[in-house]
Amino acid sequence: MTSSPVQPAYFARLNSADSERARRQKEVLEGVMAALSASKEGKDHPQLLTPERRASLYIGRLEFKWNDAISRRPLLPVIYVTEPLEDWRDFTNTIRGRFGATRQE
């Protein structure tokens, strides 16, 4: 684009950004309308959430959160003592974990 005194280059860039945004909005609206018409006709569409797709997205989010938490603070090894042996006396610091399980740390 060439700049002119009537429409400088700055305003030309703004107009091109507005036209790009309008094109994207039109594209999204066409996709939504196609998904709605497919839903009314009982057909499958990539943008429709079926129960299987919803479950896979939920599992994916859970896996992402779990991996993110583990990458920040890794799990420490935990030894679960199911039956304390008094003969061995291999642990001195006994704490109670979930549901009253005895843990050695």
N, C-alpha and C positions, 0 to 999 in steps of 0.2 A: 504494500500500500504506500502510496505517496501522500505526504502530508500537504494539506492545503490550509490557507488561512481560515477557511470556513470550518473545516473539521481537522484539527491537529491530530498528530499520531497518537497522543494519549487517549483521545476520545475514540479513535478508530480501534485501539486495543480493547477499550471497554466494550465497544459494540460487538467485537468478535467474541469476547468472553460471555456477553449476554446471549449471543446467538448459540454458543456452545452449550450453555446452561439450558436454554430452551430446547435444544435438540435432545439433550439427555433426559429432560423431563418428559418430552414427547415419547422417547423410547421406553421409559419406565411405565408411562401410562398405557402404551400399547401392550406391554407385557402383562400388566395387571388386567386389562380388558380381555386379553386372550385367556388368561387363567380363569377369570370369572365365567367366560363363555364355556370353557372346557368343564368347569365345575357344574354349570347348569345342565350341560349335555351329558354329564356323567362320564366324561373322558378323563384320561390322565394328562397331567401337564407338569413340567419340571418345577414350576413355582408353587404348586399345590402341596400342602403338607399332609401326607398320609400318615397314619399311625406309625408305620415302619420308619418313615423318614424322620418323624418327630422323635421317635425313640433313638434312632441313630445319632441325631443331632444332640440329644440330651446326654447320651453316653460319651460322645465326643467332647462336649463341654466338661463333663466330669473328669474324663481322662486328662484334659488340658489343665484343669485346676489341680488335680493330683500331681501331675508331672511338674507343674510350676512350684507347688509347695515342697515337693521332694527335692527339686533342684536348689531351692533356697536353704532348706534345712533338712539334710538327709536323716533317715531313720537311724536310731541307735540300736545296736543289737540288744535284744532282751532275751534272757534265759528264763523260761517258765519252769518253776519247780512244782511238779504235780504232787509229789509225796516227799515231805522233808525226811531225810535220813539222819537220825541222831548220831549214828555211828561215824559217819564221814566227817561231819562238822566242817564242810567245805565252804559254808557261807556264814557270815556273821551279821550282815546287814539285810534283814528281811523286811520287805515292804509289801503292802497289799495293793494289787492292781485292780483291774476291772472285774466286777462280780466277785470280789474277795479272793482272787487268785494270788498265790504267793509268788513274788518275783524276786529274782536276785539281780542286782545291778552292780 
